[in-house]
Amino acid sequence: MVDFLLQTVTMSAPLILMAMAGYMSERSGVINIGLEGKMLTACFVCAAFAPRFGAIGGVALAIVAGIIISLLHWTLTQVYRIDHIISGMAINLLASGGTAFLVGSGIGKDILSDAQRLPLPLYYGLAIVSPIILYAVANRTRFGLRHKSVGSDPDKARLLGINPQTVRFGALICTGIFSGIAGSLLVTETSAFTKDMTSGRGYIALAALILGGWRPIPAALSCLLFGFATAVQIQMSGKPLFGMEIPSEIWKMLPYIVTLLALAGLLGRNRTPAGLGKH
Amino acid sequence: MKVRIPILFACSIVVIILSLVVVKANIGETVATIFTGSLGNALKISGTIKEMTPLLILGAAVYLALKAGLFNIGAEGQYLVGACFGSYAMIAIGGPVGVAVGCIVGIVGGALWALPAGVIKAYRNGHEVITTIMLNSIALYMTRAIVAGPMKGADQHTASTSVMPANTQLTPLLTIGKLEIPQSFVVGILIVIAIGYWLNKTVSGYELKAAGANPTAAQFAGVKTKQVTVKAMMLSGALAGLAGALQVAQFEHRFYDGFATGYGFDALGVALLAGSNPFYLFLSAFFFGALNKGGTAIAILGVDKGITMVVLAVVILMFASVRYGRKQVNHG
C-alpha cells in the first residue's frame, strides 16, 4: 500500500510540474505542443552539467535551458508569427534530435552520484505547492488577471492597454522554469539521461491540462489520476483481474482514452481559452 | 519583416555548425557522407526511394488534411492501425487477393481511426492535434498488445507476426541493375496526382479547400463545413492506413512491435514543405527520404542521426516563416 502511494506520487510529480508549465503558456494563448521537447532538453542539460556544477548548478542550468527554449518558442510564435502547432512540433523535433545527437556523440552520458542530485521530497513538495500558488497568482494578482485576459481575448486586452506579447513573454519564462524543474526531477529519479527519456510525459501533461479545463488545481488532480493509473498498471502487470489476463498496454492506454472522452465533451463542458493560438 | 527571416536563417546555420563543432565532427566530411550515403550509387538511390515511399503517401494524407485546415498529427497512428490490421488480412488470406483485401482493410482501419478526431473537431470543437496525438498513443499500445498476443506468429520469439509467404509479398515493379522501383512508390505517385486533380479541378475538392481557407465564408457560400471536416479527416486517415498496409506488403513483410519509426511526424514536415502545390510533395518527400537515408550513413563517422532531425526542424521553421512573410506582403 505504501509502495503504491509512493509510486503514484513518483509518477504524478513530473506530470504536475509539466502541466503547470503548460498552464502558464496555454492560458496566455500560446498553444504548447512543445512541452515534450522542453522537458527533454531540461533533462539533458541537468544530466550533462550536474556532474560538473553540482546538484544546484545542474538544476539552475536546466531551468536556464528551459527558459531559453521557451523564449525560442515565444520568438517563433510572437515575432515570426509561425503557427503555434508548427513551432511546437519543430521544438520537439529539435529537442529530440539535438539531445540524441549530443548523447550519441558521448556528451551527458555520466551517471549522477547522490551529491549531484537534489533530494526528491523537495521536488515532490514543489509539485504539491505549485498548483496552489498558480491558483492564487491567477486570481489574486495583477499579472495573473492580465495573463488570463490575454489568453481569453488578445484583441480586447490590447484595447485595455495590455500588450499580449509582453504578458506572453513573462508566461513563457514561467513555462521554462517549470519545465526545467520537471526535467531535473526526471533525471534525479533515474540518475542518467537516456534517449527520449520523457517518453510522452509532455503530451500526457498537456492532456491533464485539458482534462482539468485549463485550471491549475483540477489539472494537478488529473495528473494524480494519470499517475494513479500508471501505478495501478505497474502493480497489476502480470496479475490477473477477475480471472482475466489484462495486458499492461490496456492500462497504459487509459489516460489517453480518458482525455479523448474529455475532449468529446463527455466529461463536463468545454473550457478551452478563447484566445488560444490567436495573435 | 524583411530583416527578420535572414536572421532566422543565419541563426539556424550557426546552430547546426556549432552542434557539429561541439561533438568534434568534421563538417565537410559529414555533409559529403549525407550526400553519398543517399545518392552515391544505384543501391543508395534505391534505399532513398524506399525511405521516400511511405513519406510520399503519408505526406499526401497530411497534405489533404492541411488543405482542409486540419493538422493531422495522427498519421502515425493511422499508419500503424492500417499496417496492423492490413497485415492480419494479408497473412490470413494470402496471395494477390490477400494483398488487395489487406490494402482495403488498411484503408478502412485508417479512416475509422481518424474518425473520432474529425467528429470531435467538427461537432465538439476539440483541437484535432490533441485528439490525434491521443489516438497515436492508443494505436501504439493497442497494436503492441495485439502483436504480442493474438497476432504473434508461432515461429517468432519477439512480438511479431510470422513473415508473409512469398506470393503475398509485392515485388519491385522495375529492376534496372541495382536500382529498384517498388510498386508502392508508383501507387504513391498516382495518389499525389489524383489529389492534385481532385483539389484543383473538382467541386468537392474546391469545397474542401474553401472550408480550410475560411470556414465562415465557406459556410455562407453553402459548404457544409462540418461534414467536410469529418470527410477530410477520414480521407487523410484512409491514405495513411493504405500507406501502412503497402509498407507491410512491399518492404516489411510482417508487422512487429516498433513498426512505427516516426514517419507520421516526418509526413507533417513533408506536407508543410510542399506548401501550396501538391506536386511539390514529390520534392519534399524526396528531400526527407534522402536526409533519412543519409542520416544512417553518417553513423560510420560517429555522428548521430539526430543531427538530420535538427536540420529537418530548421527547414520546417524556415518555410513556415517565409510563408508568413509572404502573407504579410499580400495583406499589407
Interface residues (C-beta under 8 A of the other chain):
Chain A: I31 I33 L76 V79 Y80 R81 I82 D83 I85 I86 S87 M89 A90 I91 L93 L94 S96 G97 G98 T99 A100 F101 L102 V103 G104 S105 G106 I107 G200 Y203 L206 A207 I210 P247 E249 I250 K252 M253 Y256 I257 T259 L260 L263 A264 G265 N270 T272
Chain B: R4 I5 L8 S19 V22 V23 K24 A25 F71 I73 P116 V119 I120 R124 N125 G126 H127 V129 I130 T131 I133 M134 L135 S137 I138 Y141 M142 R144 A145 A148 G149 F265 L268 G269 L272 G302 V303 D304 K305 G306 I307 T308 M309 V310 L312 A313 V314 I316 L317 A320 S321 Y324
